[in-house]
Amino acid sequence: MFTYPPYNAELATELIDHLRDVAPYIIIDCVSTIATDILSAVALMEADSVLRLVNCDLKSISYLSSQLPLLRDNKWDADKQYKVASNVKTNEASENIEQVMGNVTFKIPHSDELENQVLAGDLFRELALKDSRGFRKEIERISKEVFGI
């Protein structure tokens, strides 16, 4: 059973257009199965910029490898995609992600503090610990590059 009424590409485009009238920046968290999700597909096609985040674990890399032929299609406009290695842990070979994704624009390091906030359901608390400094700096870099802020 669906919680939302079914929609098509035209309605998804209309939604995004109306959101653009309301807010200067729109962030749409797309599902990874873009071939079967109309809103995600339209959002990727209509976006000014796309952050493609991938964890450096084997499961994420394997899934990305299976999706790359679809993502390389011209309708997804690869020039507006920022490739991001996300939640990079010290024991993971983050350099290997570039073999799959190509050049990675950003590498967001893992933060134990943020992970604990997620587990506690407390995402609005400020990140204050030293271990989160790299995470905060990379998010600032992304904000400047992608949003100009």
C-alpha positions in Angstrom: 0.0 0.0 0.0 1.3 3.4 -0.9 1.1 6.4 1.4 1.2 8.9 -1.5 -1.0 9.0 -4.5 0.7 7.8 -7.7 2.4 10.5 -9.8 4.1 10.8 -13.1 7.1 12.8 -14.5 4.9 15.8 -15.3 3.7 16.1 -11.7 7.2 15.5 -10.3 8.5 18.3 -12.6 5.6 20.6 -11.4 6.5 19.9 -7.8 10.1 20.8 -8.3 9.2 24.0 -10.2 6.9 25.1 -7.4 9.6 24.4 -4.8 11.9 26.6 -6.8 9.4 29.4 -6.3 9.4 29.0 -2.5 13.1 28.3 -1.6 16.5 29.4 -3.0 17.9 25.9 -2.5 16.1 22.5 -2.8 17.7 19.3 -1.5 16.1 16.1 -2.7 17.4 12.9 -1.2 16.9 10.5 -4.1 16.7 6.8 -3.8 19.4 4.7 -5.3 17.0 2.9 -7.6 16.4 5.8 -10.0 15.2 3.6 -12.8 12.1 2.7 -10.8 11.5 6.0 -8.9 10.0 8.8 -11.0 10.6 11.6 -8.4 14.3 10.7 -8.1 14.8 10.4 -11.9 13.1 13.8 -12.5 15.0 15.4 -9.6 18.3 14.2 -11.1 17.4 15.5 -14.6 16.1 18.9 -13.3 18.8 19.6 -10.8 21.3 22.4 -11.1 23.8 20.3 -9.2 23.9 16.6 -8.1 25.9 15.2 -5.2 26.4 11.5 -5.8 27.4 10.1 -2.4 28.8 6.6 -2.1 30.2 4.9 1.0 33.5 3.1 0.6 32.3 -0.3 1.7 32.1 -3.2 -0.7 28.3 -3.4 -0.8 28.0 0.3 -1.8 30.7 0.1 -4.4 29.2 -3.0 -5.9 25.8 -1.4 -6.1 27.2 1.7 -7.7 29.1 -0.4 -10.2 25.8 -2.0 -11.3 24.1 1.5 -11.6 27.0 3.3 -13.5 25.8 2.3 -17.0 22.5 4.1 -16.3 24.1 7.1 -14.6 26.4 7.6 -17.6 23.4 8.2 -19.9 23.4 11.7 -21.4 20.0 12.5 -19.8 21.7 12.6 -16.4 24.2 15.3 -17.4 27.5 14.0 -15.8 29.0 17.5 -15.9 26.7 18.7 -13.0 27.4 15.7 -10.8 29.8 16.0 -7.9 31.2 12.6 -6.9 31.5 12.2 -3.1 33.1 9.4 -1.1 31.0 9.5 2.0 31.5 8.3 5.6 35.1 7.4 4.8 36.6 5.3 7.7 40.3 5.0 8.3 40.2 1.2 7.7 38.6 1.6 4.3 40.6 2.1 1.0 38.9 5.3 0.0 41.4 5.6 -3.0 39.8 2.5 -4.5 36.5 4.3 -4.8 38.0 6.5 -7.6 38.6 3.3 -9.6 34.9 2.9 -9.7 33.5 6.5 -9.7 36.3 8.3 -11.5 37.6 11.5 -9.9 36.1 12.1 -6.5 35.4 15.8 -5.8 34.9 15.4 -2.0 35.7 12.9 0.7 33.6 13.2 3.8 35.3 11.5 6.7 33.5 9.3 9.2 32.5 11.0 12.5 31.8 8.9 15.6 30.1 11.9 17.1 27.7 12.2 14.2 27.1 8.4 14.2 26.2 8.6 17.9 23.8 11.5 17.2 22.1 9.5 14.4 21.7 6.5 16.7 20.2 8.8 19.4 17.9 10.5 17.0 19.5 13.9 17.9 20.6 15.3 14.5 20.1 19.0 15.3 22.8 19.1 18.0 26.0 20.8 16.9 29.1 18.8 16.2 31.6 19.9 18.8 34.2 17.2 19.2 37.6 17.2 17.7 36.9 14.0 15.8 34.2 15.8 13.8 36.5 18.6 12.6 37.3 16.9 9.3 33.6 16.2 8.6 32.6 19.8 9.3 35.4 21.2 7.1 34.4 19.0 4.2 30.7 19.9 4.5 31.8 23.6 4.5 33.8 22.9 1.2 30.7 21.3 -0.3 28.5 24.3 0.7 30.9 26.7 -0.9 31.4 24.7 -4.1 27.8 23.6 -4.7 25.7 26.4 -3.2 28.2 29.3 -3.2 27.6 29.8 0.6 
